[in-house]
Amino acid sequence: MSTPFENLDKTFDIEAEIVEGLEREEECLPVKGTQSKPVKVDKTDREKDYEYVRSKIYSMLENADEVIQEAMEMALQSGHPRAFEVVLKGIRDTSDLGDKLMDLHKKMKDLDGEEQKVQQTNVQNNVFMAGTTAELIKMLKDSK
């Protein structure tokens, strides 16, 4: 019986191993139609992700500045129009990174604002649910 990996086995001159507990090939392959479980994200994860993305954007901006400086020197030395085009594209991409950084700040601010909105719910209408209308009228008279 041939396996889908038979050609790889021949190419690398190795013999296939059967892993104990996995007798059938189908058990090794992902099942079609399965869905991954939702991942719970809490505030600390979001803050960690924010800091990670922010640091990566800063790193990319610093690296882009160095690359643009070197590309500018090469463009000036060569005088070739394509070299200047590359420098200008690098400057535009760096500007886009700055915009992404600002968008990141805005998104975090919006997320924090949503949390505050959820936490600031006020009850404006109280409902008397236990008892009869006669008991409600009696309670209102007693409160006056």
NORPEBEL-V988689 format. One line per field, one symbol per residue. phi: phi as a letter, one per 40 degrees, with the letter a starting at -180 (. if undefined). psi: psi as a letter, one per 20 degrees, with the letter a starting at -180 (. if undefined). burial: I if it has 16 or more other C-alpha atoms within 10 Angstrom, else O. A space follows every 10 residues. Layout:
phi = ???
psi = ???
burial = ???
This chain:
phi = .cbcbcccdc ccfbbcbbcc gbcbcdcccc ccgcbccccc bbcccccccc cccccccdcc cccccccccc ccccccccgc dccccccccc cccccccccc cccccccccc cccccccccc cbcbbcbcbc hbcccccccc cccc
psi = pqrijghggg gjlrqqqopp imhqhhhhqq pqiqqqqqpp pahhgghggg hggghggggh gghhgggggg hgghghghjp hhghggghhg gghhhhhghh ghhgggghgg ghhgghghhl pqohoqpohp arhghggggh ghh.
burial = OOOOOOOOOO OOOOOOOOOO OOOOOOOOOO OOOOOOOOOO OOOOOOOOOI OOOIOOIOOO IOOIOOOIOO IIOOIOOOOO OOIIOOIOOI IOOIOOIIOO IOOIOOOOOO OOOOOOOOOO OOOOOOOOOO OOOOOOOOOO OOOO
